[in-house]
């Protein structure tokens, strides 16, 4: 699903990294950005800004989900919101309808800000909902991380997620098979962290070498 000839880019290359929950996408995106010419943006962390006190979206979120989701500071308690949202698929859609347009506009601004910054050749967007939100259409390359369900679930359970929580989050995302339909590259996370890091570094070298052919 190649989108752009790298040598024709006149701005930073945009790479979207996604995958099912627990697939290793954030580790992979972080490994890519170990090269100083590659900058990583964490879409999930940026999305959390919408939940902070003073956010322009906060009144709409409170109106939709009630004050029971707030913490003592007046921002959204993400665990309470998750318990409310992931228990019913319709609630996920309600939250996405509020947050996604804002997130898309915010990401566009931040990516544009990095486009021509000296020393930055690649912007990596680490986003769980890269495909679902439509953000994938902004990318020059989409990388989907693939890991066995048993491995993903074990990793998540070791970090305190219950099976109910895992399944709730999975139901709010596209299936791995559907995500792969938008992928330019599928990275199999079936080894160690060192193996995954090696794959990230290899891809980074390939892309940076291709970008060096630009005039």
C-alpha contacts under 8 A as a table, 3 or more apart, distances in Angstrom:
res1	aa1	res2	aa2	distance
1	X	182	X	6.84
1	X	183	X	6.48
1	X	184	X	4.91
2	X	140	X	7.52
2	X	141	X	6.82
2	X	184	X	5.88
3	X	140	X	5.53
3	X	141	X	6.83
4	X	8	X	7.47
4	X	9	X	7.50
4	X	140	X	5.66
4	X	141	X	7.91
5	X	8	X	5.44
5	X	9	X	6.99
6	X	9	X	5.47
6	X	13	X	7.42
6	X	207	X	7.78
6	X	210	X	6.30
6	X	211	X	5.76
6	X	214	X	7.93
7	X	210	X	6.39
7	X	211	X	5.45
7	X	212	X	7.53
7	X	213	X	5.65
7	X	214	X	4.75
7	X	215	X	7.99
8	X	214	X	6.60
9	X	12	X	7.25
9	X	13	X	6.97
9	X	211	X	7.87
9	X	214	X	7.40
10	X	214	X	7.96
11	X	115	X	5.20
11	X	116	X	5.66
11	X	121	X	7.58
12	X	114	X	7.37
12	X	115	X	4.82
12	X	116	X	6.45
12	X	120	X	6.57
12	X	121	X	4.69
12	X	122	X	4.96
12	X	123	X	6.35
13	X	115	X	7.97
13	X	121	X	6.23
13	X	122	X	4.55
13	X	123	X	6.07
13	X	140	X	6.41
14	X	122	X	5.94
14	X	123	X	4.99
14	X	124	X	6.05
14	X	125	X	7.43
14	X	138	X	7.62
14	X	139	X	5.00
14	X	140	X	5.16
14	X	141	X	6.58
15	X	122	X	7.21
15	X	123	X	6.20
15	X	124	X	4.76
15	X	125	X	6.08
15	X	139	X	5.60
15	X	140	X	5.94
15	X	141	X	4.84
15	X	142	X	5.83
15	X	143	X	7.28
16	X	124	X	5.85
16	X	125	X	4.72
16	X	126	X	6.20
16	X	127	X	7.13
16	X	130	X	7.01
16	X	136	X	6.60
16	X	139	X	5.95
16	X	140	X	7.93
16	X	141	X	6.25
16	X	142	X	4.72
16	X	143	X	6.03
17	X	25	X	6.26
17	X	26	X	7.99
17	X	29	X	6.45
17	X	124	X	7.07
17	X	125	X	6.02
17	X	126	X	5.01
17	X	127	X	6.26
17	X	130	X	7.55
17	X	142	X	6.04
17	X	143	X	4.79
17	X	144	X	5.96
17	X	145	X	7.49
18	X	25	X	5.60
18	X	126	X	6.33
18	X	127	X	5.49
18	X	128	X	5.31
18	X	129	X	7.21
18	X	130	X	6.21
18	X	131	X	7.96
18	X	142	X	7.76
18	X	143	X	6.35
18	X	144	X	5.01
18	X	145	X	6.21
19	X	23	X	5.82
19	X	24	X	7.59
19	X	25	X	5.97
19	X	128	X	6.39
19	X	144	X	5.09
19	X	145	X	4.73
19	X	146	X	6.43
19	X	176	X	6.72
19	X	179	X	7.24
20	X	23	X	5.41
20	X	128	X	7.23
20	X	145	X	7.41
20	X	146	X	7.38
20	X	170	X	7.13
20	X	173	X	7.52
20	X	175	X	7.35
20	X	176	X	6.02
21	X	24	X	7.93
21	X	128	X	7.36
21	X	152	X	7.24
21	X	166	X	7.84
21	X	169	X	7.44
21	X	170	X	6.77
22	X	25	X	7.69
22	X	147	X	7.99
22	X	152	X	4.71
22	X	153	X	7.02
22	X	155	X	6.66
22	X	156	X	6.16
23	X	145	X	5.86
23	X	146	X	5.90
23	X	147	X	5.19
23	X	152	X	5.87
23	X	189	X	7.04
24	X	27	X	5.36
24	X	28	X	6.14
24	X	145	X	6.63
24	X	147	X	7.82
24	X	189	X	7.08
25	X	28	X	5.08
25	X	29	X	6.03
25	X	126	X	7.04
25	X	144	X	7.73
25	X	145	X	5.84
26	X	29	X	5.07
26	X	30	X	5.98
26	X	126	X	6.26
27	X	30	X	5.14
27	X	31	X	6.13
27	X	197	X	7.88
28	X	31	X	5.03
28	X	32	X	6.30
28	X	196	X	6.61
28	X	197	X	6.43
28	X	200	X	6.02
29	X	32	X	5.11
29	X	33	X	6.43
29	X	40	X	6.95
29	X	124	X	6.72
29	X	125	X	7.66
29	X	126	X	6.09
29	X	200	X	7.61
30	X	33	X	5.14
30	X	34	X	6.55
30	X	40	X	6.93
31	X	34	X	5.33
31	X	197	X	5.67
31	X	200	X	5.89
31	X	201	X	6.82
32	X	35	X	6.67
32	X	38	X	7.02
32	X	124	X	7.78
32	X	197	X	7.91
32	X	200	X	5.21
32	X	201	X	5.95
32	X	203	X	7.86
32	X	204	X	6.00
33	X	36	X	6.76
33	X	37	X	7.64
33	X	38	X	4.83
33	X	39	X	5.56
33	X	40	X	5.81
33	X	124	X	7.36
34	X	38	X	7.25
35	X	38	X	5.60
35	X	204	X	7.91
36	X	39	X	7.22
36	X	119	X	7.84
36	X	120	X	7.59
37	X	119	X	5.66
37	X	120	X	4.65
37	X	121	X	5.45
37	X	122	X	6.60
38	X	120	X	5.83
38	X	121	X	6.07
38	X	122	X	4.74
38	X	123	X	5.84
38	X	124	X	7.01
39	X	120	X	6.72
39	X	122	X	6.35
39	X	123	X	4.93
39	X	124	X	6.01
40	X	123	X	5.87
40	X	124	X	4.58
40	X	125	X	5.90
40	X	126	X	7.04
41	X	123	X	7.28
41	X	124	X	6.08
41	X	125	X	4.90
41	X	126	X	6.09
42	X	45	X	5.37
42	X	46	X	6.29
42	X	125	X	6.15
42	X	126	X	4.97
42	X	127	X	6.50
43	X	46	X	5.01
43	X	47	X	5.98
43	X	103	X	7.92
43	X	107	X	7.52
43	X	125	X	6.63
43	X	126	X	5.86
43	X	127	X	5.00
43	X	128	X	7.77
44	X	47	X	4.97
44	X	48	X	6.39
44	X	126	X	7.68
44	X	127	X	6.13
44	X	128	X	7.08
45	X	48	X	5.09
45	X	49	X	7.00
46	X	49	X	5.40
46	X	50	X	7.67
46	X	103	X	7.57
47	X	50	X	5.66
47	X	51	X	7.63
47	X	99	X	7.46
47	X	103	X	6.16
48	X	51	X	5.31
48	X	52	X	7.03
49	X	52	X	5.40
49	X	55	X	7.10
50	X	55	X	5.37
50	X	56	X	7.32
50	X	57	X	5.98
50	X	58	X	6.74
50	X	99	X	7.27
51	X	55	X	6.49
51	X	57	X	7.47
51	X	58	X	6.12
51	X	75	X	5.84
51	X	76	X	5.15
52	X	55	X	5.66
52	X	58	X	7.37
52	X	74	X	7.72
52	X	75	X	4.61
52	X	76	X	6.36
53	X	58	X	7.24
53	X	73	X	7.19
53	X	74	X	5.67
53	X	75	X	4.56
53	X	76	X	7.83
54	X	58	X	7.19
55	X	58	X	5.30
56	X	59	X	7.07
57	X	60	X	5.51
57	X	61	X	6.30
57	X	98	X	7.34
57	X	99	X	7.46
58	X	61	X	5.04
58	X	62	X	6.10
58	X	75	X	7.75
59	X	62	X	5.16
59	X	63	X	6.08
60	X	63	X	5.01
60	X	64	X	6.16
60	X	98	X	7.41
61	X	64	X	5.14
61	X	65	X	6.04
61	X	66	X	7.68
61	X	95	X	7.35
61	X	98	X	7.31
62	X	65	X	5.26
62	X	66	X	4.80
62	X	67	X	5.69
62	X	69	X	7.65
63	X	66	X	5.68
63	X	67	X	7.94
64	X	94	X	7.78
65	X	68	X	7.69
65	X	69	X	7.06
65	X	81	X	7.97
65	X	84	X	7.81
66	X	69	X	6.42
67	X	70	X	5.54
68	X	80	X	7.74
69	X	76	X	5.74
69	X	77	X	5.71
69	X	78	X	7.71
69	X	80	X	5.21
69	X	81	X	5.44
70	X	73	X	7.80
70	X	74	X	5.70
70	X	75	X	5.48
70	X	76	X	4.42
70	X	77	X	5.28
70	X	80	X	7.80
71	X	74	X	5.52
71	X	75	X	5.68
71	X	76	X	5.79
71	X	77	X	5.07
72	X	75	X	7.44
76	X	80	X	7.91
76	X	81	X	7.10
77	X	80	X	5.41
77	X	81	X	6.24
78	X	81	X	4.97
78	X	82	X	5.92
79	X	82	X	5.02
79	X	83	X	6.16
80	X	83	X	5.13
80	X	84	X	6.31
81	X	84	X	5.09
81	X	85	X	5.97
82	X	85	X	5.05
82	X	86	X	5.60
83	X	86	X	5.81
83	X	87	X	6.21
84	X	87	X	5.91
84	X	88	X	7.56
84	X	91	X	7.57
85	X	88	X	6.01
85	X	89	X	7.24
85	X	91	X	4.98
85	X	92	X	5.31
85	X	95	X	7.62
86	X	89	X	6.42
86	X	91	X	7.21
86	X	92	X	6.45
86	X	165	X	7.56
86	X	168	X	5.05
86	X	169	X	6.24
86	X	172	X	7.21
87	X	91	X	7.92
87	X	168	X	6.45
88	X	91	X	5.52
88	X	92	X	7.02
89	X	92	X	5.19
89	X	93	X	6.76
89	X	171	X	7.37
89	X	172	X	6.63
90	X	93	X	5.24
90	X	94	X	6.46
91	X	94	X	4.96
91	X	95	X	6.33
92	X	95	X	5.24
92	X	96	X	6.12
92	X	172	X	6.58
93	X	96	X	5.04
93	X	97	X	6.04
94	X	97	X	5.26
94	X	98	X	6.70
95	X	98	X	5.31
95	X	99	X	6.20
96	X	99	X	5.11
96	X	100	X	5.27
97	X	100	X	5.97
97	X	101	X	7.21
98	X	101	X	6.90
98	X	102	X	7.51
99	X	102	X	5.47
99	X	103	X	6.01
100	X	103	X	4.91
100	X	104	X	5.96
100	X	133	X	6.37
101	X	104	X	5.21
101	X	105	X	6.29
102	X	105	X	5.26
102	X	106	X	6.08
103	X	106	X	5.04
103	X	107	X	6.01
104	X	107	X	5.23
104	X	108	X	6.18
104	X	133	X	7.83
104	X	135	X	6.58
105	X	108	X	5.15
105	X	109	X	6.38
106	X	109	X	5.22
106	X	110	X	6.31
107	X	110	X	5.11
107	X	111	X	5.93
108	X	111	X	5.24
108	X	112	X	5.99
109	X	112	X	5.15
109	X	113	X	6.15
110	X	113	X	5.00
110	X	114	X	6.50
111	X	114	X	5.17
111	X	115	X	6.09
111	X	123	X	7.23
112	X	115	X	4.96
112	X	116	X	7.79
113	X	116	X	7.28
113	X	117	X	7.33
114	X	117	X	5.20
114	X	120	X	7.22
114	X	123	X	7.43
115	X	120	X	7.66
115	X	123	X	7.85
116	X	120	X	7.43
117	X	120	X	5.85
120	X	123	X	7.38
121	X	208	X	7.37
121	X	211	X	7.69
122	X	208	X	7.99
126	X	130	X	7.98
127	X	130	X	5.03
129	X	132	X	5.08
129	X	133	X	5.73
129	X	173	X	6.87
130	X	133	X	5.75
130	X	134	X	6.53
130	X	135	X	5.25
130	X	136	X	5.40
131	X	134	X	5.48
131	X	135	X	6.34
131	X	136	X	5.32
131	X	174	X	7.88
131	X	179	X	6.52
131	X	182	X	7.35
132	X	135	X	7.78
132	X	173	X	7.07
132	X	174	X	6.76
133	X	136	X	7.74
134	X	137	X	5.96
135	X	138	X	5.59
135	X	139	X	7.34
136	X	139	X	5.35
136	X	142	X	6.78
136	X	182	X	7.91
139	X	142	X	6.50
141	X	183	X	7.66
141	X	184	X	5.93
141	X	185	X	7.78
142	X	182	X	7.02
142	X	183	X	5.03
142	X	184	X	5.29
142	X	185	X	6.52
143	X	183	X	5.62
143	X	184	X	6.12
143	X	185	X	4.86
143	X	186	X	5.79
143	X	187	X	7.04
144	X	179	X	6.99
144	X	180	X	6.26
144	X	183	X	5.89
144	X	185	X	6.42
144	X	186	X	4.90
144	X	187	X	6.19
145	X	186	X	5.95
145	X	187	X	4.92
145	X	188	X	6.09
145	X	189	X	6.64
146	X	176	X	7.20
146	X	186	X	6.79
146	X	187	X	5.99
146	X	188	X	4.86
146	X	189	X	5.76
147	X	151	X	6.76
147	X	152	X	6.50
147	X	188	X	6.12
147	X	189	X	5.02
147	X	190	X	6.06
148	X	151	X	5.31
148	X	152	X	6.29
148	X	190	X	7.32
149	X	152	X	5.08
149	X	153	X	6.05
150	X	153	X	5.22
150	X	154	X	6.10
151	X	154	X	5.23
151	X	155	X	6.19
152	X	155	X	5.23
152	X	156	X	6.23
153	X	156	X	5.12
153	X	157	X	6.00
153	X	163	X	7.62
153	X	166	X	7.32
154	X	157	X	5.12
154	X	158	X	6.17
155	X	158	X	5.25
155	X	159	X	6.64
156	X	159	X	5.08
156	X	160	X	6.61
156	X	161	X	5.57
156	X	166	X	7.56
157	X	160	X	5.15
157	X	161	X	4.79
157	X	162	X	6.09
157	X	163	X	7.30
158	X	161	X	7.35
161	X	165	X	6.02
161	X	166	X	6.41
162	X	165	X	5.16
162	X	166	X	6.29
163	X	166	X	5.01
163	X	167	X	6.10
164	X	167	X	5.25
164	X	168	X	6.06
165	X	168	X	5.04
165	X	169	X	6.28
166	X	169	X	5.31
166	X	170	X	6.18
167	X	170	X	4.97
167	X	171	X	6.08
168	X	171	X	5.24
168	X	172	X	6.62
169	X	172	X	5.18
169	X	173	X	6.81
170	X	173	X	5.33
170	X	174	X	7.64
170	X	175	X	7.59
171	X	174	X	7.48
174	X	177	X	8.00
174	X	178	X	6.01
174	X	179	X	6.21
175	X	178	X	5.26
175	X	179	X	6.34
176	X	179	X	5.10
176	X	180	X	6.20
177	X	180	X	5.20
177	X	181	X	6.79
178	X	181	X	5.33
178	X	182	X	7.52
179	X	182	X	5.73
179	X	183	X	6.80
180	X	183	X	4.86
180	X	186	X	6.90
183	X	186	X	6.36
187	X	199	X	7.86
189	X	192	X	7.82
189	X	196	X	6.26
191	X	195	X	5.86
191	X	196	X	7.06
192	X	195	X	5.08
192	X	196	X	6.47
193	X	196	X	5.04
193	X	197	X	6.08
194	X	197	X	5.00
194	X	198	X	6.13
195	X	198	X	5.09
195	X	199	X	6.44
196	X	199	X	5.15
196	X	200	X	6.36
197	X	200	X	5.07
197	X	201	X	6.21
198	X	201	X	5.19
198	X	202	X	6.10
199	X	202	X	5.10
199	X	203	X	6.28
200	X	203	X	5.27
200	X	204	X	6.17
201	X	204	X	5.03
201	X	205	X	6.23
202	X	205	X	5.25
202	X	206	X	6.37
203	X	206	X	5.08
203	X	207	X	6.21
204	X	207	X	5.28
204	X	208	X	6.04
205	X	208	X	5.22
205	X	209	X	5.97
206	X	209	X	5.26
206	X	210	X	6.26
207	X	210	X	5.09
207	X	211	X	6.18
208	X	211	X	5.06
208	X	212	X	6.32
209	X	212	X	5.23
209	X	213	X	7.32
210	X	213	X	5.77
210	X	214	X	7.94
211	X	214	X	5.71
